[in-house]
Amino acid sequence: MPPPPPYARNVVLVDDDSALRLALIFMLELEGFAVTAHDSGEALLLATLPPAPVCMVLHQNMGGLTGLEALAALRARNQNL
């Protein structure tokens, strides 16, 4: 069986806790995922998303935009999520 295409392992991670964010990046990369990480919902909205992320990990209780608010803003932009 051929390996999955490179875009099939993209994960977007948003967490304002730097220690937790780094631990999750480490764990996900060990499992072979390409991780795009941001420290806030606002930073996520300013960034270019990787092609076809398979998963988004959004911290719900961040200062500023919550994870769900950031997701709603992405969906309002017609992002394919």
N, C-alpha and C positions, 0 to 999 in steps of 0.2 A: 504494500500500500504506500503511495507517495506521501511525503510529508505535507502538512497543511500549508496553504500559501502564507507568506509572511504576515499579511494583514489579519489573518484569522486568530492571532494570539495577542491582539492589542487590548490593554486594560487602561482605563482612565481612573486615576485615584485622586480624590480631593479630601484633604484633612488638614486642619489648622494645627494639630499637635505634631510637631516635627519628629519627635521620637517614634510615635506610632506610625507616621507616614514612612519614615525610613525603614522601620521594621517590616511594614507591609510590602514596600518596594523590594527589599531583600528577599522576602519569602516568595513573592510572585516571580521575581526574576530567576530564583532557583528552580522554579517549576517551568521555566521556559517562556514566560510571558514578557512581552515588551510593554513596559509601564511608562505612561505619561502622567506625571504627578504635579499637583498644584496645591498651594497652601490656603486657598480660599475659593469660594464660589465665584467671586468677582474675577479672580485670575483665570479660572476656567472659562468664563465668558469672553475674556480677551484673547484667549489662545485659539490656535487652530487645532482641531481634534485630529487624531490619527485616523486613517481610513478604517471604517467599519469596526469600531471597538466591540469586542465580544462581551465586555463587562464594564460597568462603571461603579466604582465604590465611592459613595458620597457620604461624608459625615453629616449627620442631620443637625447637630447642635453646634454649628460654627457661629462665630460672631459675623455680623453682616448677613449675607445670603446663607440660608440653610441649604442643605443638600437637595431637598425637594424643590426649593425655590429656584436653585440653579438649574435643575433638571427641567422644570417648567419653562424657564427662560430659553433653554436650548431647544425644547420642543416647539416653542412659539416661533423660533427662527426657521422652522421646517427642517431641523436636523433629523436625519434618519436614525432614530434611537429605538 
